[in-house]
Amino acid sequence: MTENGNTPINVYEKHEWKHKTVVAGVEWKNPVGTASGTFQLAACRWFYDVSQMGAISTKGVSPVPWEGNPGPRTAESPAGMVNAVGLQNPGVDHYLVDELPKLKELGATVVTNVAGHSDDDYAQVVAKLADSPADMLEINVSCPNVSHGGMSVGTDPVALSRLIGHLRKLTSKPMIVKLSPNVTDIALIARAAAEAGADALSLINTLVGMRIDIRTGEPIISNRTGGVSGPAIFPIALGFVWRVRQALPDIPIIGIGGIDSGEKALEFLYAGANAVEVGAAALYDPTAPIRVARELDDLLDSRPELAAKLAAGETWR
């Protein structure tokens, strides 16, 4: 593994980070975190020191254990993948006694991702996390929501506003809303979340897509459609971040989508993000999150104005 293409890095050494960022009042060691759904402590800790990340966004946590979707759950696609895992997780009670305390013991800044199939699901999880050691909560509003006819609450500004307003009353922790790109007007959705009480936004979640097995003529994934992620969505995600930053100049933004290098992370910062998260890249290069963080740290050396803004909780745009 190399940093900036040529210098070997020790992914376990304690790195002296030169450039931090601040997201909704929470200081990150550096501007790079892990993206929810691609991080599990039991697996990732073997590849790098997870406490060195700017933040760890954990897999979605639900009120009770979820088994997820039947297989096959994933399919390759050009410059990316399609997945319909179904937010499999052991539930919030297990998370509170297992992964969360282990991450905090290691010294990680933790963003707990919250998942639900109804407004009550979300509320149950947030209430249990309200007094936990989690540093931030990330509300995944892209789940199919039975309270809204199976439609993702993140596609309806009225439903989203109602949900975030309710959750805001349950916790004083900084609350990030993770936005879906599967909407007509992302700025409208982002504004609804912000006005209802979101402290920050993360975007984008995956786009809807599918693959067909040409031997059978049937979808490869049992769920038929799934979420597209990976390098293919990078320019799309960058454009979404730009549009939301133009519409909402002050709210903190975490950029997600196709980031596999420090250079791509830097583009998100110039588009107006306060920080970024690395997801799909970690599925084919398990050390990608820490590598990207190191590369970005060096790139910011020659961009002191941008680095100063990030350290102050400000953005380029």
C-alpha positions in Angstrom: 0.0 0.0 0.0 1.3 3.5 -0.8 0.5 7.0 0.1 0.4 9.5 -2.9 1.4 6.6 -5.1 4.9 6.0 -3.9 5.6 6.3 -0.2 4.7 3.2 1.9 2.5 4.0 5.0 2.1 2.2 8.3 -1.6 2.0 8.8 -1.2 1.3 12.5 1.2 4.0 13.5 -0.2 7.0 15.4 -0.2 9.7 12.8 0.3 13.3 13.8 -2.6 14.9 11.9 -1.9 18.4 10.6 -5.4 19.3 9.4 -8.6 18.8 11.4 -12.1 19.8 10.7 -15.2 20.6 12.7 -18.7 19.3 11.9 -21.7 20.7 13.8 -19.4 21.6 16.7 -17.7 18.2 16.8 -13.9 18.2 16.1 -12.7 15.4 13.8 -9.0 14.5 13.8 -9.0 14.9 10.0 -11.7 15.5 7.4 -12.2 11.8 6.5 -14.6 9.3 8.0 -15.9 5.9 7.2 -19.3 5.7 5.4 -22.1 3.8 7.1 -22.8 0.3 5.8 -19.1 -0.3 4.9 -17.7 -0.3 8.4 -17.7 -3.1 11.1 -15.2 -2.9 13.9 -14.6 -6.6 14.1 -13.4 -6.7 10.5 -11.9 -3.2 9.9 -9.7 -3.1 13.0 -7.5 -5.8 11.4 -6.6 -3.5 8.5 -5.9 -0.1 10.2 -6.1 1.8 13.5 -9.7 2.9 13.4 -9.1 5.5 16.1 -7.0 7.5 13.6 -10.0 8.2 11.3 -11.7 11.6 11.5 -14.8 9.8 12.5 -16.3 6.3 12.3 -19.8 6.2 10.9 -21.1 2.8 12.0 -23.6 0.5 10.2 -27.2 1.4 10.5 -28.7 0.6 13.9 -32.4 -0.5 14.2 -34.7 -0.9 17.3 -34.5 -4.7 17.0 -32.2 -7.1 15.1 -32.8 -7.1 11.3 -31.8 -10.1 9.2 -31.6 -8.1 6.0 -32.6 -9.2 2.5 -32.2 -12.7 1.1 -29.2 -13.3 -1.2 -27.9 -12.6 -3.7 -27.4 -9.2 -2.2 -24.7 -7.7 -4.4 -23.7 -7.4 -8.1 -20.8 -5.8 -9.8 -21.3 -2.9 -12.2 -19.0 -0.8 -14.3 -16.9 1.3 -11.8 -19.1 0.3 -8.9 -21.5 -2.1 -7.4 -25.2 -2.6 -6.7 -26.2 -3.8 -3.3 -29.4 -4.6 -1.4 -28.1 -5.9 1.9 -31.2 -4.6 3.8 -29.5 -2.9 6.7 -28.7 -6.2 8.5 -27.6 -5.5 12.1 -28.0 -6.9 15.6 -30.1 -4.0 16.9 -29.5 -1.0 19.2 -29.3 -2.9 22.5 -26.5 -5.1 21.2 -24.8 -2.0 19.7 -24.9 -0.2 23.0 -23.1 -3.0 24.9 -20.7 -4.1 22.1 -19.5 -2.0 19.2 -20.1 1.5 20.6 -18.1 1.0 23.9 -15.3 -0.8 22.1 -15.0 2.1 19.6 -15.0 4.7 22.4 -12.4 2.7 24.3 -10.1 2.9 21.3 -10.6 6.7 21.2 -12.7 6.9 18.0 -15.0 9.8 17.2 -18.3 7.9 16.6 -21.2 8.8 14.3 -24.0 6.3 15.0 -26.2 5.7 11.9 -29.9 5.3 12.8 -32.2 3.2 10.6 -36.0 2.6 10.8 -39.0 1.4 8.8 -41.3 3.7 10.6 -41.2 7.0 12.6 -41.5 5.0 15.8 -38.5 2.8 14.8 -36.3 5.9 14.5 -37.6 7.4 17.7 -36.9 4.2 19.7 -33.3 4.1 18.5 -32.6 7.8 19.1 -34.1 7.7 22.6 -31.8 4.9 23.5 -28.8 6.7 22.0 -29.6 10.0 23.7 -27.4 9.4 26.7 -24.9 7.1 25.0 -21.2 8.0 24.4 -21.9 8.4 20.6 -20.6 11.7 19.4 -23.1 12.3 16.7 -26.2 10.6 15.2 -26.7 10.1 11.5 -30.3 9.6 10.5 -30.6 7.4 7.4 -33.9 8.6 5.8 -33.5 6.4 2.7 -35.0 3.3 4.2 -38.4 2.1 2.9 -40.8 3.5 5.5 -44.1 1.8 6.3 -45.4 5.0 7.9 -45.3 6.5 4.4 -46.6 3.7 2.2 -43.2 2.1 1.8 -41.7 5.2 0.3 -38.5 6.6 1.7 -39.2 9.4 4.1 -36.2 11.2 2.6 -38.1 11.8 -0.6 -40.9 13.7 1.0 -40.1 17.1 2.5 -43.3 17.1 4.7 -42.7 13.6 6.1 -39.0 14.3 6.6 -39.7 17.6 8.4 -42.2 15.8 10.7 -39.7 13.0 11.5 -36.7 15.2 12.1 -38.7 17.6 14.2 -39.8 14.7 16.4 -36.3 13.3 16.8 -34.9 16.7 17.6 -36.9 16.7 20.8 -35.5 13.3 21.9 -31.8 14.2 21.8 -29.3 17.1 22.3 -26.6 15.2 20.3 -25.6 16.7 17.0 -27.9 15.1 14.4 -26.9 14.5 10.8 -29.5 13.7 8.2 -28.2 11.4 5.4 -29.9 12.4 2.1 -31.1 10.3 -0.7 -30.2 11.3 -4.3 -33.4 9.7 -5.6 -35.3 12.9 -5.6 -36.2 15.7 -8.0 -35.0 18.6 -6.0 -32.3 17.8 -3.4 -32.2 21.4 -2.2 -35.8 21.2 -1.2 -35.2 18.1 0.9 -32.1 19.5 2.4 -33.8 22.7 3.5 -36.7 20.7 5.0 -34.2 18.7 7.1 -32.3 21.8 8.2 -35.4 23.8 9.1 -36.7 20.8 11.2 -33.6 20.7 13.3 -30.8 18.8 11.5 -27.4 20.0 12.6 -25.6 18.7 9.5 -26.3 16.8 6.3 -24.5 13.9 4.7 -24.9 13.2 1.0 -25.3 11.2 -1.1 -26.7 7.8 -0.2 -26.8 5.3 -3.0 -28.7 5.7 -6.3 -31.3 3.1 -7.4 -30.0 0.6 -10.0 -30.0 -3.0 -11.0 -28.2 -5.7 -13.0 -29.7 -8.5 -15.2 -28.4 -12.0 -15.6 -28.5 -12.4 -19.3 -28.4 -16.2 -19.0 -31.8 -16.2 -17.2 -33.2 -12.8 -18.1 -33.8 -12.1 -14.4 -32.4 -9.5 -12.0 -29.2 -10.7 -10.3 -30.1 -9.3 -6.9 -33.0 -11.0 -5.1 -34.4 -7.6 -4.2 -34.3 -6.8 -7.9 -33.1 -3.3 -7.5 -30.4 -2.0 -5.1 -28.2 0.9 -4.3 -25.4 1.9 -6.7 -22.1 3.0 -5.2 -18.5 3.3 -6.1 -16.4 5.5 -8.4 -19.2 5.7 -11.0 -21.3 8.0 -8.8 -18.4 10.4 -7.9 -19.4 13.2 -10.2 -23.0 12.9 -9.4 -22.4 13.1 -5.7 -20.1 16.0 -6.1 -22.8 17.9 -8.0 -25.3 17.2 -5.3 -23.0 18.6 -2.6 -22.4 21.7 -4.7 -26.2 22.3 -5.1 -26.9 21.8 -1.5 -24.1 24.1 -0.5 -25.4 26.8 -2.8 -28.9 26.5 -1.3 -27.7 26.3 2.3 -24.5 28.3 2.8 -24.2 27.6 6.6 -25.1 24.0 7.4 -22.3 21.5 7.7 -22.1 19.0 4.9 -20.4 15.6 4.8 -19.7 14.5 1.2 -20.0 10.8 0.2 -19.8 9.0 -3.1 -17.0 7.4 -5.1 -14.1 8.7 -3.0 -11.0 6.6 -3.4 -8.2 9.1 -3.2 -7.1 12.2 -1.4 -7.6 14.2 -4.7 -11.3 13.2 -4.9 -11.8 14.0 -1.3 -10.3 17.4 -2.0 -12.8 18.1 -4.7 -15.6 17.6 -2.3 -14.1 20.1 0.1 -13.8 22.6 -2.7 -17.5 21.9 -3.6 -18.4 23.1 -0.1 -18.2 20.0 2.2 -16.8 20.2 5.7 -15.7 16.5 5.6 -16.1 13.4 3.6 -16.7 9.7 4.1 -15.1 6.7 2.3 -17.4 3.8 1.7 -17.3 1.5 -1.4 -13.5 1.9 -1.8 -13.0 0.0 1.5 -14.8 -3.0 0.1 -12.0 -3.6 -2.4 -9.2 -1.9 -0.5 -9.8 -2.3 3.2 -7.2 0.4 4.1 -8.8 3.0 1.7 -10.3 5.2 4.5 -6.9 5.7 6.3 -5.0 6.0 3.0 -7.4 8.7 1.7 -7.1 10.6 5.0 -3.3 10.5 4.8 -3.3 11.7 1.2 -5.7 14.5 2.0 -3.7 15.6 5.0 -0.7 16.1 2.7 -2.7 17.8 0.0 -4.0 20.4 2.5 -0.4 21.4 3.3 -0.3 23.4 0.1 -3.8 24.8 0.7 -3.5 26.7 3.9 -6.6 28.9 3.3 -8.9 25.8 2.9 -7.2 24.1 5.8 -7.8 27.1 8.1 -11.5 27.3 7.1 -12.0 23.6 7.9 -10.3 23.9 11.2 -12.6 26.8 12.1 -15.8 24.8 11.1 -16.1 26.8 7.9 -16.1 25.8 4.2 -14.6 26.9 1.0 -18.0 27.9 -0.6 
